[in-house]
Amino acid sequence: MDSIRIRGGQPLTGSIHISGAKNAALPLMAASLLTDGELTLSNLPHLVDVSTMAHLLAELGVDISMNGDAGGGHTGRVFGLKAKDTLDTTAPYDLVRKMRASVLVLGPLLARFGHARVSLPGGCAIGTRPVDFHLKALAQLGADIELSEGYVEASTPKGLTGAHIVFPMVTVGGTENLLMAATLAEGETVLANAAREPEVADLANCLVAMGAEIEGIGSDTLKIQGVQKLHGADYAVVPDRIETGSYAVAAAITGGDLHLTGTRLELIDAVAEILVQAGVEISEMDDGMRVSRANGPLQGADVMTEPYPGFPTDMQAQMMVLMAVADGASMITETIFENRFMHVPELCRMGANINVHGASAIIRGVERLSGAPVMATDLRASISLILAGLAAEGETILNRVYHLDRGYERVEDKLAACGADIERIRE
């Protein structure tokens, strides 16, 4: 199993190109199931999760062609996806168990073919993320749903019909699944308390490019007028806001100066606000942004994760590392997932002073972290430990990096090009 070795203490300087967003790419790929026309997606990141979704779609019978590998992956791949009229509508456990986002094929398969058999999903072990909201909402559209032997068995004997759906809590995956299903339902569907994340808006904009009729994109109320058929389209995946935020923290924690290209400051407004409070300088540029440490030491700041446009839970671990070496005390409160402080013991092994009390972590900044062997527990914990290693004195060995490969493209190459002493050790 691969590991990553880091020798810390090097300020990062240079330019890093931000990849397309994994969390946008996966639902966009699933959207190809809604039409027999070709959906061409560009700026796709070269990641394990994208490959897993491609394998799942291919298993269902989708024809996939890789039309380009622009610059060896530096500016994203291009996939052509064509879902013919006769597809297998069973998404098997062996593939779905690898990634929770696989459940996003349920809505499109049901809407277009009238039936679907999808394994209950897997993914990072960071807490309960039930698909109940997806299933109850699809039932409101007229789907008959049963759970049998670990599979969701769904059918629409009378087709899907529009309905007014109020999500009991914000659910990104649920919003995406219902948004796709509603595009081919008869009549109007209203999704209230819908997720507002940029990745959801990206999916909605792609569906519109495919012929869907959607109002309220970017708001918490989406209105979808069902159409009889969607067609193919060409669409570019939105830049990854979590990768953007992660590398912004890398610049700050190493006292560096990074130019992040191919991204937009508006995607990380909530993260940028905390970084500025902590003493980080961020300036918008035509092709991205520049991030550097302001004069003086980093300052502690309090953070609470919230649904978009609040502070993203996917940036919580990275911000905790920054606060671990900032002056003063900080508090981070996690309101999205109940088991997302698994990186804390590993950071404490590196000398961080962090105490967890229920849903909050109290961080007292230390002068410096020390390198140590550490183990990744999930995707965002992985990048947080790399950030800690970049700031630490001595050598850090990160084990179980397969989590990292699910969500960060060529991370060691991007960091090494900016002066980091980092390498992958292949087993």
C-alpha positions as CSV (number, residue, x, y, z in Angstrom):
1,M,0.0,0.0,0.0
2,D,1.4,3.4,-1.0
3,S,2.5,6.0,1.6
4,I,3.6,9.6,1.3
5,R,6.8,11.0,2.9
6,I,7.0,14.7,3.7
7,R,9.9,16.7,5.1
8,G,8.4,19.9,6.4
9,G,9.5,23.5,6.8
10,Q,9.6,24.6,3.1
11,P,7.5,27.7,2.2
12,L,5.5,26.9,-0.9
13,T,5.9,29.3,-3.9
14,G,4.7,29.1,-7.4
15,S,1.5,28.2,-9.3
16,I,-1.0,25.3,-8.8
17,H,-3.8,24.5,-11.3
18,I,-7.0,23.6,-9.6
19,S,-8.7,20.5,-11.0
20,G,-12.4,20.0,-11.8
21,A,-14.6,19.2,-8.8
22,K,-15.0,15.6,-8.0
23,N,-18.3,16.3,-6.2
24,A,-19.6,17.9,-9.4
25,A,-18.1,15.4,-11.8
26,L,-19.9,12.3,-10.3
27,P,-23.5,13.6,-10.6
28,L,-22.7,15.0,-14.0
29,M,-21.5,11.6,-15.1
30,A,-24.7,10.0,-13.7
31,A,-26.8,12.5,-15.7
32,S,-25.6,10.8,-18.9
33,L,-28.2,8.1,-18.0
34,L,-31.0,10.5,-18.7
35,T,-30.5,10.6,-22.5
36,D,-29.5,8.5,-25.5
37,G,-27.5,11.4,-26.8
38,E,-23.8,11.9,-26.0
39,L,-22.9,14.0,-23.0
40,T,-19.4,15.3,-23.3
41,L,-17.8,16.4,-20.0
42,S,-14.5,18.3,-19.9
43,N,-12.3,19.4,-17.0
44,L,-12.8,16.0,-15.3
45,P,-10.3,15.3,-12.6
46,H,-8.2,12.1,-12.8
47,L,-9.3,10.5,-9.6
48,V,-10.2,7.1,-8.3
49,D,-13.8,8.1,-7.6
50,V,-14.2,9.3,-11.2
51,S,-12.8,6.0,-12.4
52,T,-15.2,4.1,-10.1
53,M,-18.2,6.0,-11.5
54,A,-17.0,5.3,-15.1
55,H,-16.7,1.6,-14.3
56,L,-20.2,1.6,-12.8
57,L,-21.7,3.4,-15.8
58,A,-19.8,1.0,-18.2
59,E,-21.2,-1.9,-16.2
60,L,-24.7,-0.6,-16.9
61,G,-23.9,-0.4,-20.6
62,V,-22.9,3.2,-21.1
63,D,-20.4,3.7,-23.9
64,I,-17.5,5.9,-22.6
65,S,-14.8,7.4,-24.7
66,M,-11.9,9.4,-23.4
67,N,-11.6,12.1,-26.0
68,G,-8.7,13.9,-24.5
69,D,-6.2,14.0,-21.6
70,A,-5.3,17.6,-21.9
71,G,-1.8,18.3,-20.8
72,G,-1.4,14.9,-19.2
73,G,-4.2,15.6,-16.7
74,H,-3.0,19.1,-15.8
75,T,-6.2,20.7,-17.2
76,G,-8.6,17.8,-16.9
77,R,-9.8,14.9,-19.0
78,V,-12.7,14.9,-21.5
79,F,-15.2,12.0,-21.4
80,G,-17.9,11.3,-24.0
81,L,-20.8,9.3,-22.4
82,K,-23.6,7.7,-24.4
83,A,-26.3,5.7,-22.6
84,K,-28.1,3.7,-25.2
85,D,-31.8,2.7,-25.0
86,T,-31.1,-0.8,-23.6
87,L,-29.1,-0.6,-20.4
88,D,-28.7,-2.9,-17.4
89,T,-30.6,-1.2,-14.5
90,T,-28.8,-3.0,-11.7
91,A,-25.9,-1.2,-9.9
92,P,-24.0,-4.1,-8.2
93,Y,-22.7,-4.1,-4.7
94,D,-19.1,-4.7,-5.8
95,L,-18.9,-1.3,-7.4
96,V,-21.4,0.8,-5.3
97,R,-19.7,-0.2,-2.0
98,K,-16.6,1.7,-3.0
99,M,-18.3,5.1,-3.2
100,R,-21.5,6.6,-1.7
101,A,-22.0,8.8,-4.8
102,S,-22.9,5.7,-6.8
103,V,-26.4,6.0,-5.4
104,L,-26.8,8.9,-7.8
105,V,-27.6,6.5,-10.7
106,L,-30.9,5.7,-8.9
107,G,-32.9,8.8,-9.9
108,P,-31.8,8.8,-13.6
109,L,-32.4,5.1,-14.2
110,L,-35.8,5.2,-12.6
111,A,-36.8,8.3,-14.6
112,R,-35.7,7.0,-17.9
113,F,-36.3,3.3,-17.7
114,G,-39.0,3.0,-15.0
115,H,-37.0,0.6,-12.8
116,A,-33.7,0.4,-11.0
117,R,-31.9,-2.0,-8.6
118,V,-29.1,-0.2,-6.8
119,S,-27.0,-1.5,-3.9
120,L,-27.0,0.5,-0.7
121,P,-23.8,2.6,-0.9
122,G,-20.4,2.7,0.8
123,G,-17.6,5.3,1.0
124,C,-15.7,7.1,3.8
125,A,-16.6,6.1,7.4
126,I,-17.4,9.6,8.6
127,G,-20.8,9.1,10.0
128,T,-24.4,8.2,9.0
129,R,-25.4,9.5,5.5
130,P,-28.7,7.7,5.0
131,V,-30.3,7.5,1.6
132,D,-33.7,7.7,3.3
133,F,-34.3,11.2,2.1
134,H,-33.7,10.1,-1.5
135,L,-36.1,7.2,-1.3
136,K,-38.9,9.0,0.5
137,A,-38.7,11.8,-2.1
138,L,-38.7,9.4,-5.0
139,A,-41.8,7.8,-3.5
140,Q,-43.5,11.2,-3.5
141,L,-42.9,11.2,-7.3
142,G,-44.7,7.9,-7.6
143,A,-41.9,5.3,-7.3
144,D,-42.5,2.0,-5.6
145,I,-39.5,1.3,-3.4
146,E,-38.5,-1.8,-1.5
147,L,-35.3,-2.7,0.4
148,S,-34.2,-6.3,-0.2
149,E,-30.9,-8.0,0.6
150,G,-28.9,-4.8,0.7
151,Y,-30.5,-3.4,-2.5
152,V,-32.9,-0.6,-3.3
153,E,-35.5,-2.1,-5.6
154,A,-37.4,0.8,-7.3
155,S,-40.0,0.9,-10.1
156,T,-42.5,3.3,-11.5
157,P,-45.6,1.4,-12.8
158,K,-47.3,4.6,-13.7
159,G,-44.3,6.7,-14.4
160,L,-43.0,9.6,-12.3
161,T,-45.3,12.6,-11.6
162,G,-44.2,16.0,-10.3
163,A,-44.7,16.7,-6.6
164,H,-43.9,19.3,-3.9
165,I,-41.0,17.9,-1.9
166,V,-39.7,19.5,1.3
167,F,-36.4,17.9,2.4
168,P,-36.4,17.6,6.2
169,M,-32.7,18.6,6.2
170,V,-30.4,19.8,3.5
171,T,-29.1,16.8,1.5
172,V,-26.7,17.3,-1.4
173,G,-27.1,13.8,-2.8
174,G,-30.8,13.8,-2.3
175,T,-31.2,17.1,-4.1
176,E,-29.1,15.8,-7.0
177,N,-30.9,12.5,-7.3
178,L,-34.4,14.2,-7.2
179,L,-33.3,17.0,-9.6
180,M,-32.3,14.4,-12.2
181,A,-35.4,12.3,-11.7
182,A,-37.7,15.3,-11.9
183,T,-36.4,16.4,-15.3
184,L,-38.3,13.5,-16.9
185,A,-41.3,13.4,-14.6
186,E,-44.7,14.5,-15.8
187,G,-45.6,18.0,-14.6
188,E,-43.9,20.3,-12.1
189,T,-41.7,19.3,-9.2
190,V,-40.7,21.7,-6.5
191,L,-37.7,20.8,-4.3
192,A,-37.8,23.0,-1.1
193,N,-34.9,23.2,1.4
194,A,-32.7,22.0,-1.6
195,A,-29.0,22.1,-1.3
196,R,-27.4,25.2,-2.7
197,E,-23.8,23.9,-3.2
198,P,-22.0,25.0,-6.4
199,E,-21.9,21.4,-7.4
200,V,-25.7,21.2,-7.3
201,A,-26.0,24.4,-9.4
202,D,-23.4,22.8,-11.8
203,L,-25.6,19.8,-12.3
204,A,-28.7,21.9,-12.8
205,N,-26.9,24.0,-15.4
206,C,-25.8,20.9,-17.3
207,L,-29.3,19.5,-17.2
208,V,-30.6,22.8,-18.7
209,A,-27.9,22.5,-21.4
210,M,-29.4,19.0,-22.1
211,G,-32.9,20.4,-22.5
212,A,-34.3,20.4,-18.9
213,E,-36.5,23.2,-17.6
214,I,-35.3,24.3,-14.2
215,E,-35.9,27.6,-12.2
216,G,-34.2,28.8,-9.0
217,I,-30.7,27.4,-9.7
218,G,-28.4,28.4,-6.8
219,S,-31.4,28.9,-4.4
220,D,-33.0,26.6,-1.9
221,T,-36.1,26.2,-4.0
222,L,-35.8,24.4,-7.4
223,K,-38.8,24.2,-9.8
224,I,-38.5,21.6,-12.5
225,Q,-40.9,21.3,-15.4
226,G,-40.7,17.7,-16.7
227,V,-39.9,17.2,-20.3
228,Q,-40.4,14.1,-22.4
229,K,-36.7,13.7,-23.5
230,L,-33.3,15.2,-22.9
231,H,-30.5,15.4,-25.4
232,G,-26.7,15.4,-25.4
233,A,-24.6,18.4,-24.5
234,D,-21.0,19.6,-24.0
235,Y,-20.3,20.8,-20.5
236,A,-17.2,21.8,-18.4
237,V,-17.0,20.7,-14.7
238,V,-16.8,23.5,-12.2
239,P,-13.4,24.0,-10.4
240,D,-13.0,22.2,-7.1
241,R,-13.6,24.6,-4.3
242,I,-12.3,22.1,-1.7
243,E,-9.0,21.6,-3.5
244,T,-8.9,25.4,-3.9
245,G,-9.4,25.9,-0.1
246,S,-6.9,23.1,0.7
247,Y,-4.1,24.7,-1.3
248,A,-4.9,28.1,0.1
249,V,-4.3,26.6,3.6
250,A,-1.0,25.1,2.3
251,A,0.2,28.6,1.3
252,A,-0.8,30.0,4.7
253,I,0.5,27.2,6.9
254,T,4.0,27.2,5.2
255,G,4.3,31.0,5.0
256,G,4.3,30.7,1.2
257,D,2.9,32.5,-1.7
258,L,0.8,30.5,-4.2
259,H,-1.0,31.4,-7.4
260,L,-4.1,29.2,-7.7
261,T,-5.2,29.1,-11.3
262,G,-8.4,27.8,-13.0
263,T,-10.6,28.6,-10.0
264,R,-12.7,31.4,-8.6
265,L,-12.6,33.2,-5.3
266,E,-16.4,33.2,-5.1
267,L,-16.4,29.4,-4.7
268,I,-14.6,29.7,-1.3
269,D,-16.1,32.9,0.2
270,A,-16.8,31.3,3.6
271,V,-13.3,29.7,3.7
272,A,-11.6,32.9,2.6
273,E,-13.4,34.9,5.3
274,I,-11.9,32.7,8.0
275,L,-8.4,32.7,6.3
276,V,-8.4,36.5,6.3
277,Q,-9.4,36.5,10.0
278,A,-6.4,34.3,10.6
279,G,-4.0,36.7,8.9
280,V,-3.9,35.3,5.3
281,E,-3.8,37.6,2.3
282,I,-6.0,36.6,-0.6
283,S,-6.3,38.6,-3.8
284,E,-8.5,37.8,-6.9
285,M,-6.8,37.5,-10.2
286,D,-8.1,37.1,-13.8
287,D,-7.3,33.4,-13.9
288,G,-7.7,32.5,-10.2
289,M,-6.3,33.9,-7.0
290,R,-3.1,34.6,-5.0
291,V,-2.8,33.4,-1.4
292,S,0.1,34.3,1.0
293,R,0.8,34.8,4.7
294,A,0.2,38.3,5.8
295,N,2.8,40.0,8.0
296,G,3.1,38.4,11.4
297,P,2.0,35.0,12.9
298,L,-1.3,33.3,12.1
299,Q,-4.2,34.1,14.5
300,G,-6.7,31.7,15.8
301,A,-10.3,31.9,14.6
302,D,-13.6,30.1,15.4
303,V,-15.3,28.0,12.8
304,M,-18.7,26.3,12.5
305,T,-19.5,24.0,9.6
306,E,-22.8,24.6,7.8
307,P,-24.5,23.8,4.6
308,Y,-23.5,26.1,1.7
309,P,-23.0,29.0,1.7
310,G,-21.7,28.4,5.2
311,F,-18.3,27.0,6.0
312,P,-18.0,23.6,4.3
313,T,-17.5,20.4,6.4
314,D,-15.0,19.2,3.7
315,M,-12.7,22.0,4.8
316,Q,-13.0,21.4,8.6
317,A,-9.9,19.2,8.9
318,Q,-7.7,21.5,6.9
319,M,-8.7,24.5,8.9
320,M,-8.0,22.6,12.1
321,V,-4.4,22.1,11.1
322,L,-4.0,25.8,10.4
323,M,-5.4,26.7,13.8
324,A,-3.1,24.1,15.4
325,V,-0.1,26.4,14.6
326,A,-1.9,29.8,15.0
327,D,-1.6,32.1,18.0
328,G,-4.2,31.7,20.7
329,A,-7.2,29.3,21.0
330,S,-9.8,28.4,18.4
331,M,-12.9,26.4,18.4
332,I,-14.2,24.3,15.5
333,T,-17.8,23.0,15.7
334,E,-19.0,20.3,13.3
335,T,-22.7,20.3,12.6
336,I,-22.9,18.2,9.4
337,F,-21.3,14.8,10.2
338,E,-21.2,13.3,13.7
339,N,-17.9,11.4,13.3
340,R,-15.6,13.8,11.6
341,F,-12.9,14.4,14.2
342,M,-11.0,11.1,13.5
343,H,-8.0,13.1,12.3
344,V,-7.5,14.7,15.8
345,P,-5.5,11.8,17.4
346,E,-3.2,11.8,14.4
347,L,-2.6,15.5,14.7
348,C,-2.0,15.2,18.4
349,R,0.7,12.6,17.6
350,M,2.4,15.5,15.7
351,G,2.3,17.7,18.7
352,A,-1.1,19.5,18.2
353,N,-3.0,20.6,21.3
354,I,-6.6,19.6,20.5
355,N,-9.4,18.6,22.8
356,V,-12.7,17.3,21.5
357,H,-15.9,18.0,23.5
358,G,-18.9,16.5,21.7
359,A,-19.4,18.3,18.4
360,S,-16.6,20.9,19.1
361,A,-12.9,20.8,19.1
362,I,-10.8,23.3,21.1
363,I,-7.5,24.0,19.5
364,R,-4.7,25.8,21.3
365,G,-2.0,26.8,18.9
366,V,1.6,25.5,19.3
367,E,4.8,27.0,18.0
368,R,5.4,24.1,15.7
369,L,4.3,20.6,14.8
370,S,6.7,17.6,14.7
371,G,6.9,15.0,12.0
372,A,5.6,11.5,12.8
373,P,4.1,8.4,11.2
374,V,0.4,9.0,10.8
375,M,-2.6,7.2,9.3
376,A,-5.4,8.7,7.1
377,T,-8.9,7.8,8.2
378,D,-10.9,9.5,5.4
379,L,-10.4,11.7,2.4
380,R,-10.3,15.1,4.0
381,A,-8.3,13.8,7.0
382,S,-5.7,12.7,4.4
383,I,-5.1,16.2,3.1
384,S,-5.1,17.7,6.6
385,L,-2.2,15.4,7.6
386,I,-0.3,16.3,4.4
387,L,-0.8,20.0,5.4
388,A,0.5,19.2,8.9
389,G,3.5,17.5,7.4
390,L,4.3,20.5,5.3
391,A,4.3,22.7,8.4
392,A,6.0,20.2,10.7
393,E,9.7,20.0,11.7
394,G,11.2,16.7,10.5
395,E,9.7,13.8,8.6
396,T,6.1,12.7,8.3
397,I,5.0,9.4,6.8
398,L,1.3,9.3,5.8
399,N,-0.1,5.8,5.5
400,R,-3.4,4.6,3.8
401,V,-3.2,7.3,1.1
402,Y,-5.8,5.5,-1.0
403,H,-8.3,7.9,0.6
404,L,-6.3,10.8,-0.8
405,D,-6.4,9.4,-4.3
406,R,-10.2,9.4,-4.2
407,G,-10.3,13.2,-4.1
408,Y,-7.0,15.0,-4.9
409,E,-5.4,14.8,-8.3
410,R,-1.6,14.5,-8.4
411,V,-1.3,16.1,-5.0
412,E,2.4,15.3,-4.4
413,D,3.3,16.5,-7.9
414,K,1.5,19.8,-7.5
415,L,3.1,20.4,-4.1
416,A,6.6,19.3,-5.2
417,A,6.5,21.8,-8.1
418,C,6.1,24.6,-5.6
419,G,9.0,23.6,-3.4
420,A,7.6,21.0,-1.0
421,D,9.9,18.1,-0.1
422,I,7.3,15.4,-0.7
423,E,7.3,12.0,-2.5
424,R,5.1,8.9,-2.9
425,I,6.6,5.7,-1.7
426,R,5.1,2.9,-3.7
427,E,4.8,-0.5,-2.1
